[in-house]
C-alpha cells in the first residue's frame, strides 16, 4: 500500500495537470467561444495543455 501511495505522489504534478488544469482550460476555451485548431474539441485541447504543464512540472520537479 505504501508503494502505491509513493507512486501516486511521485506522479502528482502530472495527475494534477490532467485532473485539474485540463477541465479548467476546456471550460475557459468554451466560455471564450474560442475554436481550437485542427478540429480539436476544447477538452482535447485542455488535456494537451494541462498534460504538457503537468509533464513540465514533473520533469523540472517544481511548478515555478
PQR file of N, CA, C, O and H, with PARSE charges and radii, in Angstrom:
ATOM      1  N   UNK A   1       0.813  -1.183   0.000 -0.4000 1.5000
ATOM      2  CA  UNK A   1       0.000   0.000   0.000 -0.0000 2.0000
ATOM      3  C   UNK A   1       0.869   1.264   0.000  0.5500 1.7000
ATOM      4  O   UNK A   1       0.541   2.259  -0.646 -0.5500 1.4000
ATOM      5  N   UNK A   2       1.968   1.202   0.730 -0.4000 1.5000
ATOM      6  CA  UNK A   2       2.876   2.341   0.777 -0.0000 2.0000
ATOM      7  C   UNK A   2       3.477   2.614  -0.591  0.5500 1.7000
ATOM      8  O   UNK A   2       3.665   3.771  -0.968 -0.5500 1.4000
ATOM      9  H   UNK A   2       2.234   0.394   1.255  0.4000 1.0000
ATOM     10  N   UNK A   3       3.775   1.574  -1.328 -0.4000 1.5000
ATOM     11  CA  UNK A   3       4.346   1.716  -2.664 -0.0000 2.0000
ATOM     12  C   UNK A   3       3.357   2.409  -3.610  0.5500 1.7000
ATOM     13  O   UNK A   3       3.754   3.221  -4.445 -0.5500 1.4000
ATOM     14  H   UNK A   3       3.622   0.634  -1.023  0.4000 1.0000
ATOM     15  N   UNK A   4       2.083   2.085  -3.474 -0.4000 1.5000
ATOM     16  CA  UNK A   4       1.052   2.702  -4.315 -0.0000 2.0000
ATOM     17  C   UNK A   4       0.957   4.192  -4.018  0.5500 1.7000
ATOM     18  O   UNK A   4       0.892   5.005  -4.939 -0.5500 1.4000
ATOM     19  H   UNK A   4       1.761   1.425  -2.795  0.4000 1.0000
ATOM     20  N   UNK A   5       0.950   4.551  -2.751 -0.4000 1.5000
ATOM     21  CA  UNK A   5       0.861   5.957  -2.364 -0.0000 2.0000
ATOM     22  C   UNK A   5       2.100   6.717  -2.816  0.5500 1.7000
ATOM     23  O   UNK A   5       1.992   7.854  -3.276 -0.5500 1.4000
ATOM     24  H   UNK A   5       1.004   3.890  -2.002  0.4000 1.0000
ATOM     25  N   UNK A   6       3.273   6.107  -2.693 -0.4000 1.5000
ATOM     26  CA  UNK A   6       4.500   6.756  -3.161 -0.0000 2.0000
ATOM     27  C   UNK A   6       4.446   7.012  -4.662  0.5500 1.7000
ATOM     28  O   UNK A   6       4.882   8.063  -5.131 -0.5500 1.4000
ATOM     29  H   UNK A   6       3.360   5.183  -2.319  0.4000 1.0000
ATOM     30  N   UNK A   7       3.916   6.059  -5.409 -0.4000 1.5000
ATOM     31  CA  UNK A   7       3.801   6.214  -6.859 -0.0000 2.0000
ATOM     32  C   UNK A   7       2.834   7.339  -7.206  0.5500 1.7000
ATOM     33  O   UNK A   7       3.097   8.130  -8.113 -0.5500 1.4000
ATOM     34  H   UNK A   7       3.562   5.205  -5.028  0.4000 1.0000
ATOM     35  N   UNK A   8       1.708   7.414  -6.482 -0.4000 1.5000
ATOM     36  CA  UNK A   8       0.732   8.480  -6.731 -0.0000 2.0000
ATOM     37  C   UNK A   8       1.359   9.839  -6.452  0.5500 1.7000
ATOM     38  O   UNK A   8       1.185  10.769  -7.239 -0.5500 1.4000
ATOM     39  H   UNK A   8       1.495   6.772  -5.745  0.4000 1.0000
ATOM     40  N   UNK A   9       2.088   9.971  -5.341 -0.4000 1.5000
ATOM     41  CA  UNK A   9       2.725  11.245  -5.025 -0.0000 2.0000
ATOM     42  C   UNK A   9       3.846  11.572  -6.002  0.5500 1.7000
ATOM     43  O   UNK A   9       4.091  12.743  -6.292 -0.5500 1.4000
ATOM     44  H   UNK A   9       2.229   9.215  -4.702  0.4000 1.0000
ATOM     45  N   UNK A  10       4.524  10.558  -6.510 -0.4000 1.5000
ATOM     46  CA  UNK A  10       5.587  10.807  -7.482 -0.0000 2.0000
ATOM     47  C   UNK A  10       5.023  11.412  -8.761  0.5500 1.7000
ATOM     48  O   UNK A  10       5.614  12.328  -9.333 -0.5500 1.4000
ATOM     49  H   UNK A  10       4.325   9.607  -6.274  0.4000 1.0000
ATOM     50  N   UNK A  11       3.887  10.903  -9.206 -0.4000 1.5000
ATOM     51  CA  UNK A  11       3.248  11.407 -10.423 -0.0000 2.0000
ATOM     52  C   UNK A  11       2.211  12.487 -10.129  0.5500 1.7000
ATOM     53  O   UNK A  11       1.369  12.774 -10.981 -0.5500 1.4000
ATOM     54  H   UNK A  11       3.407  10.159  -8.741  0.4000 1.0000
ATOM     55  N   UNK A  12       2.252  13.086  -8.953 -0.4000 1.5000
ATOM     56  CA  UNK A  12       1.289  14.100  -8.539 -0.0000 2.0000
ATOM     57  C   UNK A  12       1.159  15.270  -9.496  0.5500 1.7000
ATOM     58  O   UNK A  12       0.038  15.624  -9.863 -0.5500 1.4000
ATOM     59  H   UNK A  12       2.936  12.853  -8.261  0.4000 1.0000
ATOM     60  N   UNK A  13       2.274  15.896  -9.922 -0.4000 1.5000
ATOM     61  CA  UNK A  13       2.129  17.027 -10.851 -0.0000 2.0000
ATOM     62  C   UNK A  13       1.457  16.640 -12.164  0.5500 1.7000
ATOM     63  O   UNK A  13       0.661  17.408 -12.705 -0.5500 1.4000
ATOM     64  H   UNK A  13       3.184  15.608  -9.624  0.4000 1.0000
ATOM     65  N   UNK A  14       1.767  15.476 -12.670 -0.4000 1.5000
ATOM     66  CA  UNK A  14       1.155  15.029 -13.922 -0.0000 2.0000
ATOM     67  C   UNK A  14      -0.338  14.765 -13.724  0.5500 1.7000
ATOM     68  O   UNK A  14      -1.156  15.147 -14.561 -0.5500 1.4000
ATOM     69  H   UNK A  14       2.413  14.852 -12.231  0.4000 1.0000
ATOM     70  N   UNK A  15      -0.687  14.115 -12.621 -0.4000 1.5000
ATOM     71  CA  UNK A  15      -2.098  13.861 -12.336 -0.0000 2.0000
ATOM     72  C   UNK A  15      -2.862  15.161 -12.100  0.5500 1.7000
ATOM     73  O   UNK A  15      -4.014  15.290 -12.514 -0.5500 1.4000
ATOM     74  H   UNK A  15      -0.022  13.804 -11.941  0.4000 1.0000
ATOM     75  N   UNK A  16      -2.226  16.119 -11.438 -0.4000 1.5000
ATOM     76  CA  UNK A  16      -2.867  17.424 -11.215 -0.0000 2.0000
ATOM     77  C   UNK A  16      -3.077  18.143 -12.537  0.5500 1.7000
ATOM     78  O   UNK A  16      -4.107  18.787 -12.737 -0.5500 1.4000
ATOM     79  H   UNK A  16      -1.291  16.014 -11.102  0.4000 1.0000
ATOM     80  N   UNK A  17      -2.117  18.040 -13.434 -0.4000 1.5000
ATOM     81  CA  UNK A  17      -2.261  18.666 -14.744 -0.0000 2.0000
ATOM     82  C   UNK A  17      -3.433  18.104 -15.522  0.5500 1.7000
ATOM     83  O   UNK A  17      -4.188  18.849 -16.147 -0.5500 1.4000
ATOM     84  H   UNK A  17      -1.280  17.517 -13.272  0.4000 1.0000
ATOM     85  N   UNK A  18      -3.587  16.782 -15.483 -0.4000 1.5000
ATOM     86  CA  UNK A  18      -4.700  16.154 -16.197 -0.0000 2.0000
ATOM     87  C   UNK A  18      -6.023  16.323 -15.461  0.5500 1.7000
ATOM     88  O   UNK A  18      -7.063  16.513 -16.091 -0.5500 1.4000
ATOM     89  H   UNK A  18      -2.974  16.177 -14.975  0.4000 1.0000
ATOM     90  N   UNK A  19      -5.990  16.255 -14.140 -0.4000 1.5000
ATOM     91  CA  UNK A  19      -7.231  16.261 -13.373 -0.0000 2.0000
ATOM     92  C   UNK A  19      -7.792  17.633 -13.067  0.5500 1.7000
ATOM     93  O   UNK A  19      -9.002  17.774 -12.893 -0.5500 1.4000
ATOM     94  H   UNK A  19      -5.145  16.100 -13.628  0.4000 1.0000
ATOM     95  N   UNK A  20      -6.940  18.654 -12.995 -0.4000 1.5000
ATOM     96  CA  UNK A  20      -7.418  19.992 -12.653 -0.0000 2.0000
ATOM     97  C   UNK A  20      -7.281  20.967 -13.816  0.5500 1.7000
ATOM     98  O   UNK A  20      -8.248  21.626 -14.198 -0.5500 1.4000
ATOM     99  H   UNK A  20      -5.957  18.539 -13.136  0.4000 1.0000
ATOM    100  N   UNK A  21      -6.083  21.055 -14.376 -0.4000 1.5000
ATOM    101  CA  UNK A  21      -5.851  22.036 -15.430 -0.0000 2.0000
ATOM    102  C   UNK A  21      -6.593  21.708 -16.720  0.5500 1.7000
ATOM    103  O   UNK A  21      -7.079  22.619 -17.390 -0.5500 1.4000
ATOM    104  H   UNK A  21      -5.297  20.520 -14.066  0.4000 1.0000
ATOM    105  N   UNK A  22      -6.693  20.442 -17.084 -0.4000 1.5000
ATOM    106  CA  UNK A  22      -7.352  20.092 -18.350 -0.0000 2.0000
ATOM    107  C   UNK A  22      -8.817  20.532 -18.373  0.5500 1.7000
ATOM    108  O   UNK A  22      -9.224  21.196 -19.326 -0.5500 1.4000
ATOM    109  H   UNK A  22      -6.298  19.702 -16.540  0.4000 1.0000
ATOM    110  N   UNK A  23      -9.628  20.190 -17.363 -0.4000 1.5000
ATOM    111  CA  UNK A  23     -11.016  20.681 -17.391 -0.0000 2.0000
ATOM    112  C   UNK A  23     -11.110  22.203 -17.262  0.5500 1.7000
ATOM    113  O   UNK A  23     -11.994  22.830 -17.846 -0.5500 1.4000
ATOM    114  H   UNK A  23      -9.297  19.650 -16.588  0.4000 1.0000
ATOM    115  N   UNK A  24     -10.183  22.794 -16.486 -0.4000 1.5000
ATOM    116  CA  UNK A  24     -10.184  24.244 -16.345 -0.0000 2.0000
ATOM    117  C   UNK A  24      -9.936  24.921 -17.686  0.5500 1.7000
ATOM    118  O   UNK A  24     -10.661  25.841 -18.063 -0.5500 1.4000
ATOM    119  H   UNK A  24      -9.465  22.284 -16.012  0.4000 1.0000
ATOM    120  N   UNK A  25      -8.918  24.471 -18.403 -0.4000 1.5000
ATOM    121  CA  UNK A  25      -8.630  25.042 -19.722 -0.0000 2.0000
ATOM    122  C   UNK A  25      -9.781  24.795 -20.691  0.5500 1.7000
ATOM    123  O   UNK A  25     -10.100  25.665 -21.501 -0.5500 1.4000
ATOM    124  H   UNK A  25      -8.328  23.723 -18.097  0.4000 1.0000
ATOM    125  N   UNK A  26     -10.406  23.624 -20.622 -0.4000 1.5000
ATOM    126  CA  UNK A  26     -11.537  23.326 -21.512 -0.0000 2.0000
ATOM    127  C   UNK A  26     -12.701  24.281 -21.240  0.5500 1.7000
ATOM    128  O   UNK A  26     -13.350  24.750 -22.176 -0.5500 1.4000
ATOM    129  H   UNK A  26     -10.146  22.917 -19.964  0.4000 1.0000
ATOM    130  N   UNK A  27     -12.966  24.567 -19.972 -0.4000 1.5000
ATOM    131  CA  UNK A  27     -14.048  25.496 -19.647 -0.0000 2.0000
ATOM    132  C   UNK A  27     -13.710  26.917 -20.072  0.5500 1.7000
ATOM    133  O   UNK A  27     -14.583  27.642 -20.548 -0.5500 1.4000
ATOM    134  H   UNK A  27     -12.439  24.186 -19.212  0.4000 1.0000
ATOM    135  N   UNK A  28     -12.465  27.322 -19.907 -0.4000 1.5000
ATOM    136  CA  UNK A  28     -12.057  28.657 -20.338 -0.0000 2.0000
ATOM    137  C   UNK A  28     -12.209  28.796 -21.846  0.5500 1.7000
ATOM    138  O   UNK A  28     -12.709  29.812 -22.330 -0.5500 1.4000
ATOM    139  H   UNK A  28     -11.756  26.732 -19.520  0.4000 1.0000
ATOM    140  N   UNK A  29     -11.781  27.783 -22.588 -0.4000 1.5000
ATOM    141  CA  UNK A  29     -11.905  27.809 -24.046 -0.0000 2.0000
ATOM    142  C   UNK A  29     -13.373  27.903 -24.454  0.5500 1.7000
ATOM    143  O   UNK A  29     -13.721  28.646 -25.372 -0.5500 1.4000
ATOM    144  H   UNK A  29     -11.374  26.958 -22.195  0.4000 1.0000
ATOM    145  N   UNK A  30     -14.233  27.147 -23.768 -0.4000 1.5000
ATOM    146  CA  UNK A  30     -15.659  27.165 -24.080 -0.0000 2.0000
ATOM    147  C   UNK A  30     -16.278  28.528 -23.762  0.5500 1.7000
ATOM    148  O   UNK A  30     -17.058  29.059 -24.552 -0.5500 1.4000
ATOM    149  H   UNK A  30     -13.951  26.544 -23.022  0.4000 1.0000
ATOM    150  N   UNK A  31     -15.929  29.088 -22.606 -0.4000 1.5000
ATOM    151  CA  UNK A  31     -16.501  30.377 -22.199 -0.0000 2.0000
ATOM    152  C   UNK A  31     -16.059  31.519 -23.113  0.5500 1.7000
ATOM    153  O   UNK A  31     -16.811  32.470 -23.331 -0.5500 1.4000
ATOM    154  H   UNK A  31     -15.295  28.656 -21.964  0.4000 1.0000
ATOM    155  N   UNK A  32     -14.847  31.425 -23.643 -0.4000 1.5000
ATOM    156  CA  UNK A  32     -14.356  32.466 -24.542 -0.0000 2.0000
ATOM    157  C   UNK A  32     -14.827  32.264 -25.988  0.5500 1.7000
ATOM    158  O   UNK A  32     -14.536  33.083 -26.860 -0.5500 1.4000
ATOM    159  H   UNK A  32     -14.237  30.653 -23.466  0.4000 1.0000
ATOM    160  N   UNK A  33     -15.557  31.170 -26.234 -0.4000 1.5000
ATOM    161  CA  UNK A  33     -16.060  30.828 -27.565 -0.0000 2.0000
ATOM    162  C   UNK A  33     -14.929  30.740 -28.578  0.5500 1.7000
ATOM    163  O   UNK A  33     -15.073  31.152 -29.729 -0.5500 1.4000
ATOM    164  H   UNK A  33     -15.794  30.505 -25.525  0.4000 1.0000
ATOM    165  N   UNK A  34     -13.809  30.201 -28.135 -0.4000 1.5000
ATOM    166  CA  UNK A  34     -12.643  30.033 -28.994 -0.0000 2.0000
ATOM    167  C   UNK A  34     -12.693  28.645 -29.613  0.5500 1.7000
ATOM    168  O   UNK A  34     -12.960  27.670 -28.912 -0.5500 1.4000
ATOM    169  H   UNK A  34     -13.692  29.867 -27.200  0.4000 1.0000
ATOM    170  N   UNK A  35     -12.444  28.540 -30.895 -0.4000 1.5000
ATOM    171  CA  UNK A  35     -12.431  27.255 -31.580 -0.0000 2.0000
ATOM    172  C   UNK A  35     -10.986  26.770 -31.685  0.5500 1.7000
ATOM    173  O   UNK A  35     -10.162  27.408 -32.340 -0.5500 1.4000
ATOM    174  H   UNK A  35     -12.227  29.332 -31.465  0.4000 1.0000
ATOM    175  N   UNK A  36     -10.678  25.645 -31.044 -0.4000 1.5000
ATOM    176  CA  UNK A  36      -9.311  25.131 -31.109 -0.0000 2.0000
ATOM    177  C   UNK A  36      -8.928  24.735 -32.535  0.5500 1.7000
ATOM    178  O   UNK A  36      -9.796  24.380 -33.333 -0.5500 1.4000
ATOM    179  H   UNK A  36     -11.348  25.126 -30.512  0.4000 1.0000
ATOM    180  N   UNK A  37      -7.643  24.792 -32.859 -0.4000 1.5000
ATOM    181  CA  UNK A  37      -7.202  24.442 -34.210 -0.0000 2.0000
ATOM    182  C   UNK A  37      -7.256  22.935 -34.459  0.5500 1.7000
ATOM    183  O   UNK A  37      -7.381  22.139 -33.528 -0.5500 1.4000
ATOM    184  H   UNK A  37      -6.937  25.080 -32.211  0.4000 1.0000
ATOM    185  N   UNK A  38      -7.162  22.571 -35.713 -0.4000 1.5000
ATOM    186  CA  UNK A  38      -7.090  21.176 -36.171 -0.0000 2.0000
ATOM    187  C   UNK A  38      -8.316  20.346 -35.815  0.5500 1.7000
ATOM    188  O   UNK A  38      -8.242  19.118 -35.766 -0.5500 1.4000
ATOM    189  H   UNK A  38      -7.061  23.217 -36.469  0.4000 1.0000
ATOM    190  N   UNK A  39      -9.439  21.006 -35.569 -0.4000 1.5000
ATOM    191  CA  UNK A  39     -10.671  20.290 -35.273 -0.0000 2.0000
ATOM    192  C   UNK A  39     -10.698  19.628 -33.905  0.5500 1.7000
ATOM    193  O   UNK A  39     -11.499  18.723 -33.674 -0.5500 1.4000
ATOM    194  H   UNK A  39      -9.500  22.004 -35.610  0.4000 1.0000
ATOM    195  N   UNK A  40      -9.837  20.065 -32.996 -0.4000 1.5000
ATOM    196  CA  UNK A  40      -9.810  19.500 -31.651 -0.0000 2.0000
ATOM    197  C   UNK A  40     -10.988  20.029 -30.842  0.5500 1.7000
ATOM    198  O   UNK A  40     -11.443  21.153 -31.055 -0.5500 1.4000
ATOM    199  H   UNK A  40      -9.186  20.801 -33.183  0.4000 1.0000
ATOM    200  N   UNK A  41     -11.471  19.223 -29.927 -0.4000 1.5000
ATOM    201  CA  UNK A  41     -12.502  19.691 -29.011 -0.0000 2.0000
ATOM    202  C   UNK A  41     -11.829  20.488 -27.891  0.5500 1.7000
ATOM    203  O   UNK A  41     -10.620  20.370 -27.690 -0.5500 1.4000
ATOM    204  H   UNK A  41     -11.101  18.310 -29.754  0.4000 1.0000
ATOM    205  N   UNK A  42     -12.598  21.293 -27.166 -0.4000 1.5000
ATOM    206  CA  UNK A  42     -11.996  22.024 -26.054 -0.0000 2.0000
ATOM    207  C   UNK A  42     -11.361  21.111 -25.009  0.5500 1.7000
ATOM    208  O   UNK A  42     -10.329  21.454 -24.432 -0.5500 1.4000
ATOM    209  H   UNK A  42     -13.580  21.389 -27.330  0.4000 1.0000
ATOM    210  N   UNK A  43     -11.975  19.946 -24.761 -0.4000 1.5000
ATOM    211  CA  UNK A  43     -11.408  19.023 -23.775 -0.0000 2.0000
ATOM    212  C   UNK A  43     -10.082  18.439 -24.252  0.5500 1.7000
ATOM    213  O   UNK A  43      -9.142  18.318 -23.466 -0.5500 1.4000
ATOM    214  H   UNK A  43     -12.813  19.668 -25.230  0.4000 1.0000
ATOM    215  N   UNK A  44      -9.996  18.080 -25.516 -0.4000 1.5000
ATOM    216  CA  UNK A  44      -8.723  17.560 -26.037 -0.0000 2.0000
ATOM    217  C   UNK A  44      -7.631  18.618 -25.951  0.5500 1.7000
ATOM    218  O   UNK A  44      -6.486  18.310 -25.621 -0.5500 1.4000
ATOM    219  H   UNK A  44     -10.759  18.178 -26.155  0.4000 1.0000
ATOM    220  N   UNK A  45      -7.984  19.860 -26.247 -0.4000 1.5000
ATOM    221  CA  UNK A  45      -7.013  20.944 -26.138 -0.0000 2.0000
ATOM    222  C   UNK A  45      -6.602  21.142 -24.688  0.5500 1.7000
ATOM    223  O   UNK A  45      -5.426  21.355 -24.392 -0.5500 1.4000
ATOM    224  H   UNK A  45      -8.915  20.110 -26.516  0.4000 1.0000
ATOM    225  N   UNK A  46      -7.581  21.072 -23.778 -0.4000 1.5000
ATOM    226  CA  UNK A  46      -7.270  21.179 -22.356 -0.0000 2.0000
ATOM    227  C   UNK A  46      -6.378  20.050 -21.873  0.5500 1.7000
ATOM    228  O   UNK A  46      -5.484  20.274 -21.057 -0.5500 1.4000
ATOM    229  H   UNK A  46      -8.536  20.899 -24.019  0.4000 1.0000
ATOM    230  N   UNK A  47      -6.610  18.838 -22.367 -0.4000 1.5000
ATOM    231  CA  UNK A  47      -5.757  17.706 -21.984 -0.0000 2.0000
ATOM    232  C   UNK A  47      -4.332  17.888 -22.499  0.5500 1.7000
ATOM    233  O   UNK A  47      -3.373  17.533 -21.814 -0.5500 1.4000
ATOM    234  H   UNK A  47      -7.337  18.656 -23.029  0.4000 1.0000
ATOM    235  N   UNK A  48      -4.196  18.430 -23.682 -0.4000 1.5000
ATOM    236  CA  UNK A  48      -2.856  18.670 -24.228 -0.0000 2.0000
ATOM    237  C   UNK A  48      -2.138  19.736 -23.407  0.5500 1.7000
ATOM    238  O   UNK A  48      -0.980  19.558 -23.028 -0.5500 1.4000
ATOM    239  H   UNK A  48      -4.976  18.718 -24.238  0.4000 1.0000
ATOM    240  N   UNK A  49      -2.827  20.843 -23.133 -0.4000 1.5000
ATOM    241  CA  UNK A  49      -2.205  21.931 -22.370 -0.0000 2.0000
ATOM    242  C   UNK A  49      -1.947  21.525 -20.917  0.5500 1.7000
ATOM    243  O   UNK A  49      -0.851  21.733 -20.397 -0.5500 1.4000
ATOM    244  H   UNK A  49      -3.768  20.987 -23.441  0.4000 1.0000
ATOM    245  N   UNK A  50      -2.948  20.952 -20.269 -0.4000 1.5000
ATOM    246  CA  UNK A  50      -2.797  20.535 -18.879 -0.0000 2.0000
ATOM    247  C   UNK A  50      -1.777  19.425 -18.713  0.5500 1.7000
ATOM    248  O   UNK A  50      -0.982  19.434 -17.773 -0.5500 1.4000
ATOM    249  H   UNK A  50      -3.839  20.783 -20.691  0.4000 1.0000
ATOM    250  N   UNK A  51      -1.803  18.469 -19.632 -0.4000 1.5000
ATOM    251  CA  UNK A  51      -0.812  17.392 -19.586 -0.0000 2.0000
ATOM    252  C   UNK A  51       0.593  17.906 -19.835  0.5500 1.7000
ATOM    253  O   UNK A  51       1.557  17.442 -19.226 -0.5500 1.4000
ATOM    254  H   UNK A  51      -2.449  18.462 -20.396  0.4000 1.0000
ATOM    255  N   UNK A  52       0.697  18.873 -20.743 -0.4000 1.5000
ATOM    256  CA  UNK A  52       2.014  19.467 -21.015 -0.0000 2.0000
ATOM    257  C   UNK A  52       2.566  20.201 -19.805  0.5500 1.7000
ATOM    258  O   UNK A  52       3.742  20.061 -19.470 -0.5500 1.4000
ATOM    259  H   UNK A  52      -0.087  19.249 -21.239  0.4000 1.0000
ATOM    260  N   UNK A  53       1.710  20.990 -19.145 -0.4000 1.5000
ATOM    261  CA  UNK A  53       2.159  21.692 -17.944 -0.0000 2.0000
ATOM    262  C   UNK A  53       2.498  20.710 -16.820  0.5500 1.7000
ATOM    263  O   UNK A  53       3.483  20.897 -16.106 -0.5500 1.4000
ATOM    264  H   UNK A  53       0.755  21.104 -19.418  0.4000 1.0000
ATOM    265  N   UNK A  54       1.692  19.680 -16.665 -0.4000 1.5000
ATOM    266  CA  UNK A  54       1.972  18.667 -15.650 -0.0000 2.0000
ATOM    267  C   UNK A  54       3.264  17.913 -15.928  0.5500 1.7000
ATOM    268  O   UNK A  54       4.034  17.623 -15.012 -0.5500 1.4000
ATOM    269  H   UNK A  54       0.891  19.528 -17.245  0.4000 1.0000
ATOM    270  N   UNK A  55       3.494  17.599 -17.192 -0.4000 1.5000
ATOM    271  CA  UNK A  55       4.734  16.915 -17.562 -0.0000 2.0000
ATOM    272  C   UNK A  55       5.942  17.809 -17.330  0.5500 1.7000
ATOM    273  O   UNK A  55       6.985  17.348 -16.867 -0.5500 1.4000
ATOM    274  H   UNK A  55       2.869  17.834 -17.936  0.4000 1.0000
ATOM    275  N   UNK A  56       5.799  19.083 -17.651 -0.4000 1.5000
ATOM    276  CA  UNK A  56       6.877  20.044 -17.414 -0.0000 2.0000
ATOM    277  C   UNK A  56       7.198  20.130 -15.923  0.5500 1.7000
ATOM    278  O   UNK A  56       8.366  20.127 -15.535 -0.5500 1.4000
ATOM    279  H   UNK A  56       4.951  19.458 -18.028  0.4000 1.0000
ATOM    280  N   UNK A  57       6.161  20.207 -15.090 -0.4000 1.5000
ATOM    281  CA  UNK A  57       6.377  20.268 -13.649 -0.0000 2.0000
ATOM    282  C   UNK A  57       6.970  18.961 -13.134  0.5500 1.7000
ATOM    283  O   UNK A  57       7.783  18.973 -12.209 -0.5500 1.4000
ATOM    284  H   UNK A  57       5.212  20.210 -15.405  0.4000 1.0000
ATOM    285  N   UNK A  58       6.574  17.841 -13.719 -0.4000 1.5000
ATOM    286  CA  UNK A  58       7.110  16.533 -13.323 -0.0000 2.0000
ATOM    287  C   UNK A  58       8.605  16.451 -13.629  0.5500 1.7000
ATOM    288  O   UNK A  58       9.385  15.981 -12.802 -0.5500 1.4000
ATOM    289  H   UNK A  58       5.913  17.831 -14.470  0.4000 1.0000
ATOM    290  N   UNK A  59       8.991  16.896 -14.788 -0.4000 1.5000
ATOM    291  CA  UNK A  59      10.406  16.821 -15.190 -0.0000 2.0000
ATOM    292  C   UNK A  59      11.254  17.792 -14.380  0.5500 1.7000
ATOM    293  O   UNK A  59      12.328  17.434 -13.897 -0.5500 1.4000
ATOM    294  H   UNK A  59       8.357  17.277 -15.460  0.4000 1.0000
ATOM    295  N   UNK A  60      10.761  19.041 -14.231 -0.4000 1.5000
ATOM    296  CA  UNK A  60      11.534  20.061 -13.521 -0.0000 2.0000
ATOM    297  C   UNK A  60      11.511  19.848 -12.007  0.5500 1.7000
ATOM    298  O   UNK A  60      12.437  20.260 -11.308 -0.5500 1.4000
ATOM    299  H   UNK A  60       9.888  19.332 -14.623  0.4000 1.0000
ATOM    300  N   UNK A  61      10.465  19.210 -11.502 -0.4000 1.5000
ATOM    301  CA  UNK A  61      10.338  18.992 -10.071 -0.0000 2.0000
ATOM    302  C   UNK A  61       9.676  20.138  -9.331  0.5500 1.7000
ATOM    303  O   UNK A  61       9.586  20.109  -8.104 -0.5500 1.4000
ATOM    304  H   UNK A  61       9.712  18.876 -12.069  0.4000 1.0000
ATOM    305  N   UNK A  62       9.211  21.149 -10.058 -0.4000 1.5000
ATOM    306  CA  UNK A  62       8.548  22.294  -9.443 -0.0000 2.0000
ATOM    307  C   UNK A  62       7.605  22.939 -10.447  0.5500 1.7000
ATOM    308  O   UNK A  62       7.792  22.812 -11.657 -0.5500 1.4000
ATOM    309  H   UNK A  62       9.284  21.172 -11.055  0.4000 1.0000
ATOM    310  N   UNK A  63       6.579  23.641  -9.934 -0.4000 1.5000
ATOM    311  CA  UNK A  63       5.638  24.323 -10.792 -0.0000 2.0000
ATOM    312  C   UNK A  63       6.163  25.683 -11.223  0.5500 1.7000
ATOM    313  O   UNK A  63       5.751  26.212 -12.255 -0.5500 1.4000
ATOM    314  H   UNK A  63       6.427  23.744  -8.951  0.4000 1.0000
ATOM    315  N   UNK A  64       7.057  26.242 -10.449 -0.4000 1.5000
ATOM    316  CA  UNK A  64       7.545  27.594 -10.726 -0.0000 2.0000
ATOM    317  C   UNK A  64       8.724  27.553 -11.675  0.5500 1.7000
ATOM    318  O   UNK A  64       9.271  28.598 -12.026 -0.5500 1.4000
ATOM    319  H   UNK A  64       7.392  25.813  -9.610  0.4000 1.0000
TER
END
